Every structure is written in C-alpha cells, then in structure tokens.
Amino acid sequence: MVLCDRNIYELREVLNRKKPDKLPDAEVFMAELSYELIPAAYHAEILIRDVKDRPIFNAAIIADVDIF
C-alpha cells in the first residue's frame, strides 16, 4: 500500500476535530500498518476539481500505483 503524507495529515486533522479520543488508536494502527509513504506532489498539474485532493492524486500518479 502507498500512502501520501497528505493522507496521514488529513487523518490526524479530521480525527482531532471530530473524534479526538480515537486519535491514539489511529496512531497505533498507522504504526502497525505496512505502507510506503510518499510525499504529496503539489507541483504537478492535473485536472482535479477539489484543490485539497490534487496533491494526493498527483502523488498516486507519480508513484504509479495500480489501484487508487
């Protein structure tokens, strides 16, 4: 599995805002999960409507993932 650093940031941000009591569990889960961490790609241009999703989609394209 490949995760973009923006995915991790968003997970923490949303849990901290909506379910702060679940954040420690998420941190343990992420620590035990096997994944490749790639940086968000802010510089690449792609036609994605949601500006916040662009770095994640671009990172997936650059990492040449099989399934998104």
C-alpha positions in Angstrom: 0.0 0.0 0.0 1.2 3.5 -0.8 0.1 6.5 1.3 0.7 10.1 0.6 1.9 12.2 3.6 -1.2 14.4 3.0 -3.4 11.3 3.8 -1.8 11.0 7.2 -2.1 14.7 7.8 -5.8 14.6 6.9 -6.5 11.6 9.1 -5.0 13.3 12.1 -6.7 16.6 11.3 -10.2 15.0 10.9 -9.9 12.7 13.9 -8.6 15.6 16.1 -11.6 17.7 15.1 -14.4 15.0 15.1 -13.2 12.2 17.3 -10.1 13.3 19.3 -10.5 10.3 21.6 -9.9 8.0 18.6 -6.6 9.7 17.6 -4.4 7.5 19.8 -5.9 4.3 18.3 -5.4 5.7 14.8 -1.7 6.4 15.6 -1.2 2.8 16.8 -3.0 1.5 13.7 -0.8 3.6 11.4 2.4 2.5 13.3 1.5 -1.2 12.8 0.3 -0.8 9.2 2.7 -1.7 6.4 2.8 1.0 3.8 5.1 3.1 1.7 5.0 6.8 2.5 5.4 9.2 -0.4 5.4 13.0 -0.4 2.4 14.9 -1.7 3.0 16.3 -5.2 2.0 19.9 -5.2 3.9 20.9 -8.3 2.3 18.5 -10.8 -0.8 19.8 -12.6 -3.8 17.6 -13.1 -7.4 18.4 -13.7 -8.9 17.6 -10.3 -11.8 19.8 -9.1 -11.1 19.6 -5.4 -7.9 21.5 -4.7 -7.2 19.6 -1.5 -7.3 16.3 -3.4 -4.8 17.3 -6.1 -1.6 16.6 -4.1 -2.9 13.1 -3.2 -4.0 12.3 -6.8 -0.7 13.6 -8.2 1.3 11.6 -5.7 -0.6 8.5 -6.7 0.2 9.1 -10.3 3.9 9.8 -9.7 4.1 6.7 -7.5 2.5 4.7 -10.4 0.0 2.9 -8.1 -2.1 0.2 -9.5 -5.3 1.0 -7.7 -6.5 4.3 -6.3 
